[in-house]
């Protein structure tokens, strides 16, 4: 690892508060794309940190940030393009590796814990410069439940956008009645409340006018039950959907179709996979031995009009929707019920193998053609419409930032007070932050030693 010597530019500038040294904090501008307006800390919370904890906080200017610079300056923050004097830098998305400075502490969503190849050069640079890396994704309680996240807002935006995509698809097919035709993408609504009101209105139209017979019974399947799923369920509940268990779908589909109702089916692990030897499903066994299990979700695809995928997925686990399953579903003469797949997890060729590219907020959908394994942007074509936007919470940047900042705020004073020059064993960090520290002085902490093989 390359040696470096501190200079006047890299020596931390800290203030003494009582008998503790307080770090200065910088908030980086987000520049990954034109939609990234989120912030880790809101002006109100920055003001509290300055007033109650005497912290020095600087922000880079940004034309994208959902809160204007004036709001931060009014509460005592400094707007400064140069954050080199800050010991701790907070961001939301990944930071370009040429912007890292020696010995600093960086807090952001690093997308490195699965060895993501596209971020390994960034991780190596942090190691070379002997930096600290703290990842929001790993800030958890003692039961390893995430505490700081945007995922609820991914679920909210993704479900609204999936219903909008359904409306556009039905328009293209010329199917009526279409209660979703008046919906807009989430980002076009001024507030979350106004977006949910539009969904409620669509639900009223559905109840009054009904749905095309081809979609009925109209079942929206949601995979998973975490924060993304909960956000998606809020939207589908606003539509007025009735809950149906996956086990009851066969009876629902066999009965006389109800054209004035929507149904919501939430799928847990036991609904998605089964042991290959026919044995009983045991959740811990599945997580420890995924190779013993195979997917069984394909049988549910003909029963769904919309699929909203919200599960965390990694390579040892069975996929939910494979190319082969899509090919078989769409091979018949009659068009299947499935119109839209909202892949909110957005793992490329992951649990939804039809997710072959990440889409963007202003061009969010494409049609996957199972027979030719090709895609075309938009909603026109015989295959399912796929929504695979990678930064869905940006459509609700203000509300998402407010919730995120509320969760992060209690941890900032302790981070600012920690002496990170000490050995990791001796650093006084709250356990939530300790669990999230991937690198300390450029080395993997014990919980992340497995990542050595990635770099």
C-alpha positions in Angstrom: 0.0 0.0 0.0 1.4 3.4 -1.0 2.8 5.5 1.9 1.6 9.1 2.3 2.7 11.9 4.6 0.2 14.4 6.0 0.5 18.0 4.8 -1.1 21.2 5.9 -4.0 20.4 3.4 -4.6 16.9 4.8 -4.2 17.4 8.6 -7.7 17.3 10.0 -9.0 20.6 11.2 -10.9 19.8 14.4 -12.4 21.9 17.2 -12.0 21.1 20.8 -15.4 20.6 22.5 -14.9 19.8 26.2 -12.2 17.2 26.1 -13.1 15.8 22.7 -12.0 16.8 19.3 -14.9 17.4 16.9 -14.4 16.8 13.2 -15.5 19.1 10.4 -18.1 17.6 8.1 -18.5 18.2 4.3 -21.5 17.3 2.2 -20.6 16.5 -1.4 -22.6 17.5 -4.4 -24.3 14.6 -6.2 -23.5 14.4 -9.9 -24.1 10.8 -11.0 -27.0 11.9 -13.2 -29.4 14.8 -13.7 -32.0 13.4 -11.4 -29.8 13.0 -8.3 -31.2 15.7 -6.0 -31.1 13.8 -2.7 -29.1 14.9 0.3 -27.9 13.0 3.4 -28.8 15.9 5.7 -31.5 18.5 5.3 -31.0 22.2 6.2 -33.1 21.8 9.4 -30.9 19.0 10.6 -27.7 20.7 9.6 -28.9 23.7 11.7 -29.4 21.4 14.7 -26.0 19.9 14.4 -24.4 23.4 14.2 -26.4 24.9 17.1 -26.5 21.9 19.5 -23.1 20.3 18.8 -21.0 23.2 17.5 -20.1 21.3 14.3 -18.6 23.0 11.3 -20.4 21.9 8.2 -19.6 22.8 4.6 -21.5 21.9 1.4 -20.4 22.0 -2.2 -22.7 24.1 -4.3 -25.1 22.2 -6.5 -27.7 23.1 -9.1 -29.4 19.7 -8.6 -29.9 19.6 -4.8 -33.5 19.5 -3.8 -32.8 22.1 -1.0 -31.3 25.4 -2.2 -27.9 26.6 -0.8 -29.6 29.6 0.8 -31.5 27.2 3.2 -28.2 25.8 4.4 -26.4 29.1 4.7 -29.3 30.5 6.8 -28.7 27.8 9.5 -24.9 28.5 9.6 -23.4 26.1 7.0 -20.7 27.2 4.6 -21.0 26.8 0.9 -17.6 25.9 -0.5 -16.5 24.0 -3.6 -13.4 22.8 -1.7 -14.0 20.2 1.0 -10.4 19.3 1.6 -10.5 20.8 5.1 -13.3 18.4 6.1 -12.4 15.3 8.0 -15.7 13.5 7.1 -17.5 13.7 3.8 -21.1 12.6 3.5 -22.6 11.8 0.1 -25.5 9.7 -1.2 -24.1 7.9 -4.3 -20.6 6.7 -5.2 -17.8 9.3 -5.2 -15.4 9.4 -8.2 -12.1 7.8 -7.1 -10.0 10.8 -8.2 -11.8 13.0 -5.6 -10.7 11.0 -2.5 -8.1 12.6 -0.2 -5.7 10.7 2.1 -7.0 9.8 5.6 -10.5 11.1 5.2 -13.7 9.4 6.3 -16.3 8.9 3.5 -19.9 7.9 4.2 -22.0 6.9 1.2 -23.7 4.0 -0.6 -20.6 2.3 -1.9 -22.1 -0.7 -3.6 -19.1 -2.8 -2.9 -20.1 -5.5 -0.3 -20.9 -8.1 -3.0 -17.7 -7.4 -4.9 -19.4 -5.3 -7.6 -16.7 -5.2 -10.3 -17.6 -1.6 -11.4 -16.7 -0.2 -7.9 -13.5 -2.2 -7.1 -11.2 0.5 -8.5 -12.9 3.0 -6.2 -12.5 0.7 -3.3 -8.8 0.1 -4.0 -8.2 3.8 -4.2 -9.7 4.3 -0.7 -7.4 1.6 0.5 -4.3 3.2 -1.0 -5.2 6.5 0.6 -5.8 4.8 4.0 -9.3 6.2 4.2 -12.3 5.2 6.3 -15.4 3.9 4.4 -18.7 3.8 6.1 -21.7 2.4 4.1 -25.2 3.5 4.9 -26.4 0.1 3.7 -24.7 -1.6 6.6 -25.9 0.7 9.3 -28.1 -1.7 11.2 -29.5 -2.6 14.7 -28.3 -5.5 16.7 -30.6 -7.8 14.6 -29.0 -6.5 11.4 -32.1 -4.6 10.3 -31.2 -1.6 8.2 -31.8 1.7 9.9 -31.0 4.3 7.2 -32.4 3.8 3.8 -34.2 5.2 0.8 -35.8 1.9 0.0 -39.4 2.7 1.0 -39.3 5.5 -1.5 -38.0 3.2 -4.2 -41.1 1.1 -3.5 -43.4 4.0 -3.6 -42.1 5.5 -6.8 -41.6 2.1 -8.5 -45.2 1.0 -7.8 -46.6 4.3 -9.1 -44.5 4.1 -12.2 -45.5 0.5 -12.8 -49.2 1.5 -12.7 -48.4 4.4 -15.1 -46.6 1.9 -17.4 -49.7 -0.3 -17.3 -51.9 2.6 -18.4 -49.6 3.4 -21.3 -49.5 -0.3 -22.3 -53.3 -0.6 -22.3 -53.5 2.6 -24.3 -51.2 1.1 -26.9 -53.2 -2.1 -27.0 -56.4 -0.2 -27.3 -57.9 -2.0 -24.3 -60.7 -0.3 -22.4 -61.8 0.7 -19.8 -58.3 1.9 -18.7 -58.4 3.4 -15.2 -54.7 4.0 -15.3 -54.6 6.2 -18.4 -54.5 9.5 -16.5 -51.6 8.5 -14.3 -48.2 10.3 -14.7 -44.7 9.1 -13.7 -44.0 9.8 -10.1 -41.5 12.6 -10.7 -44.2 14.7 -12.4 -46.2 15.0 -9.1 -45.2 17.9 -6.8 -45.5 15.8 -3.7 -45.9 12.2 -2.6 -49.4 13.0 -1.3 -50.5 14.3 -4.7 -49.1 11.1 -6.4 -51.0 8.9 -3.9 -54.1 10.9 -4.5 -53.8 10.2 -8.3 -53.5 6.5 -7.5 -56.6 6.7 -5.3 -58.5 8.4 -8.2 -57.4 5.5 -10.5 -58.8 3.1 -7.9 -62.1 4.9 -7.9 -62.3 4.7 -11.7 -61.4 1.0 -11.6 -64.2 0.4 -9.1 -66.7 2.4 -11.2 -65.8 1.4 -14.7 -64.0 -1.9 -14.4 -61.1 -3.3 -16.3 -60.5 -5.1 -19.6 -61.6 -8.7 -19.4 -58.2 -9.8 -20.6 -56.7 -8.6 -17.3 -59.2 -10.2 -14.9 -58.9 -11.2 -12.2 -56.5 -8.2 -12.0 -53.7 -9.4 -9.6 -50.7 -7.4 -8.7 -47.9 -9.6 -7.4 -45.3 -8.1 -5.0 -42.3 -10.2 -4.1 -40.7 -9.6 -0.8 -41.8 -8.0 2.5 -39.0 -5.5 3.3 -38.8 -1.8 3.1 -39.1 -1.6 -0.7 -42.1 -4.0 -0.6 -43.8 -1.9 2.1 -43.5 1.2 0.0 -44.9 -0.6 -3.0 -47.8 -2.0 -0.9 -48.7 1.5 0.3 -49.4 2.4 -3.3 -51.3 -0.7 -4.2 -53.4 -0.3 -1.0 -54.1 3.3 -2.1 -55.5 1.8 -5.3 -58.0 -0.1 -3.1 -56.6 -3.6 -3.8 -57.9 -6.5 -1.9 -55.4 -8.8 -0.3 -55.2 -12.4 -1.5 -52.7 -15.0 -0.4 -50.6 -16.7 -3.0 -52.1 -20.0 -1.9 -55.6 -18.7 -2.9 -54.7 -17.5 -6.4 -55.7 -20.8 -8.0 -59.2 -20.5 -6.7 -59.4 -16.8 -7.6 -58.4 -17.4 -11.2 -60.8 -20.3 -11.5 -63.8 -18.3 -10.2 -65.9 -15.9 -12.2 -63.6 -12.9 -12.8 -64.4 -9.7 -10.9 -63.9 -6.8 -13.3 -64.2 -4.0 -10.8 -61.6 -5.2 -8.3 -57.8 -5.2 -7.9 -56.0 -7.9 -5.9 -52.6 -7.7 -4.1 -50.6 -10.9 -3.5 -47.4 -10.6 -1.5 -44.9 -13.5 -2.1 -42.5 -14.6 0.6 -39.6 -17.0 0.2 -41.7 -20.1 0.7 -43.9 -18.9 -2.2 -41.0 -18.5 -4.5 -38.9 -21.6 -4.0 -39.2 -25.3 -3.0 -36.7 -27.9 -2.0 -35.6 -30.0 -4.9 -36.1 -33.2 -3.0 -39.6 -32.4 -2.0 -38.8 -31.7 1.6 -40.4 -29.0 3.8 -39.4 -25.4 3.3 -37.2 -24.0 6.2 -36.2 -20.4 5.9 -32.8 -20.7 7.6 -32.0 -23.8 5.6 -32.8 -21.9 2.4 -30.5 -19.1 3.3 -27.7 -21.5 4.3 -28.2 -24.0 1.5 -29.8 -22.3 -1.5 -28.4 -24.9 -3.8 -30.9 -27.4 -2.4 -33.8 -25.2 -3.6 -35.3 -24.5 -7.0 -37.6 -21.7 -8.2 -41.3 -22.4 -8.3 -42.6 -18.9 -9.2 -43.0 -19.6 -12.9 -46.4 -21.3 -12.2 -47.7 -18.0 -10.8 -46.7 -15.8 -13.8 -49.9 -16.6 -15.8 -52.0 -15.4 -12.8 -50.5 -11.9 -12.6 -51.2 -8.8 -14.6 -48.4 -6.8 -12.9 -45.3 -8.1 -11.1 -43.5 -5.7 -8.7 -40.2 -7.3 -7.7 -38.8 -6.1 -4.4 -36.4 -8.8 -3.2 -32.7 -8.8 -2.5 -31.0 -11.3 -4.7 -27.5 -12.8 -5.1 -26.1 -15.5 -7.4 -26.6 -18.6 -5.2 -30.3 -18.2 -5.2 -32.9 -19.2 -7.8 -34.2 -16.6 -10.2 -37.8 -15.5 -10.1 -38.3 -14.9 -13.8 -35.9 -16.5 -16.3 -35.7 -16.0 -20.0 -37.0 -19.6 -20.4 -40.0 -18.9 -18.2 -40.9 -15.8 -20.3 -40.5 -17.7 -23.5 -42.8 -20.4 -22.4 -45.4 -17.9 -21.0 -45.6 -16.0 -24.3 -45.3 -18.9 -26.6 -49.1 -19.6 -26.9 -51.5 -18.1 -29.3 -53.4 -16.2 -26.6 -51.6 -13.2 -25.1 -50.9 -13.9 -21.4 -52.3 -11.6 -18.6 -48.9 -10.3 -17.6 -48.3 -6.8 -18.9 -45.8 -5.1 -16.7 -42.8 -6.2 -14.6 -41.6 -3.5 -12.2 -38.1 -4.7 -11.2 -37.5 -2.3 -8.3 -34.4 -4.3 -7.2 -32.9 -3.5 -10.6 -30.3 -6.3 -10.5 -29.1 -6.7 -14.1 -29.9 -10.2 -15.2 -30.6 -11.0 -11.6 -33.8 -12.3 -10.0 -35.6 -11.0 -13.1 -33.4 -12.2 -15.9 -35.3 -10.0 -18.4 -33.8 -7.0 -16.7 -31.0 -6.6 -19.2 -30.3 -2.9 -18.6 -30.9 -0.2 -16.1 -33.4 2.4 -17.3 -33.7 6.1 -16.4 -36.4 8.2 -14.9 -37.1 10.0 -18.2 -37.0 6.8 -20.2 -38.0 4.2 -17.7 -39.4 1.2 -19.6 -38.7 -1.2 -22.4 -40.5 -4.2 -23.9 -38.7 -7.6 -23.6 -39.5 -9.9 -26.6 -39.2 -13.5 -25.3 -39.1 -15.1 -28.7 -36.1 -13.2 -29.9 -34.5 -12.2 -26.6 -34.5 -8.5 -27.7 -35.7 -5.3 -26.2 -37.2 -2.0 -27.5 -37.7 1.1 -25.5 -41.3 2.1 -24.7 -44.4 0.0 -24.3 -45.1 -1.3 -27.8 -44.6 -5.0 -28.5 -46.0 -8.5 -27.6 -43.7 -9.1 -24.6 -43.9 -7.7 -21.1 -43.1 -4.1 -20.3 -40.0 -4.0 -17.9 -39.4 -1.0 -15.6 -35.8 -1.1 -14.3 -35.0 2.4 -13.0 -31.9 2.3 -10.7 -32.5 5.5 -8.8 -36.3 5.5 -8.1 -36.1 7.5 -4.8 -34.9 10.5 -6.8 -38.5 10.9 -8.0 -39.4 11.8 -4.4 -36.2 13.5 -3.5 -37.6 15.9 -0.9 -39.6 13.3 1.1 -36.9 10.7 0.7 -34.2 13.1 1.9 -36.2 14.2 4.9 -36.8 10.6 6.0 -33.1 9.6 5.4 -31.8 12.7 7.3 -34.1 12.0 10.3 -32.6 8.5 10.6 -29.0 9.6 10.1 -29.1 12.7 12.4 -28.7 10.9 15.8 -25.5 9.2 14.6 -23.6 12.3 13.3 -22.4 13.8 16.6 -20.8 10.5 17.7 -19.2 10.1 14.3 -17.9 13.7 14.5 -16.4 13.1 18.0 -14.7 9.7 17.2 -10.9 9.6 17.1 -10.5 7.5 14.0 -6.7 7.6 14.2 -6.9 5.0 17.0 -7.0 1.3 16.2 -10.4 0.0 15.1 -10.8 -1.9 18.3 -10.3 1.3 20.3 -12.4 3.7 18.2 -15.4 4.9 20.2 -18.2 4.5 17.6 -21.8 3.6 18.2 -22.4 -0.1 17.3 -24.6 1.0 14.4 -21.6 2.8 12.8 -19.1 0.2 13.8 -21.1 -2.5 11.9 -21.1 -0.2 8.8 -17.4 0.5 8.8 -15.9 -1.4 5.8 -12.5 0.3 5.8 -10.5 1.7 8.7 -7.3 3.4 7.8 -7.4 1.7 4.5 -7.8 -1.9 5.8 -10.9 -4.0 5.9 -12.4 -4.3 9.4 -13.0 -7.8 10.7 -16.6 -8.1 9.4 -15.5 -7.3 5.9 -12.3 -9.3 5.7 -14.0 -11.5 3.1 -13.8 -8.6 0.7 -10.1 -9.0 0.3 -10.7 -11.5 -2.5 -12.5 -8.9 -4.5 -9.6 -6.5 -4.7 
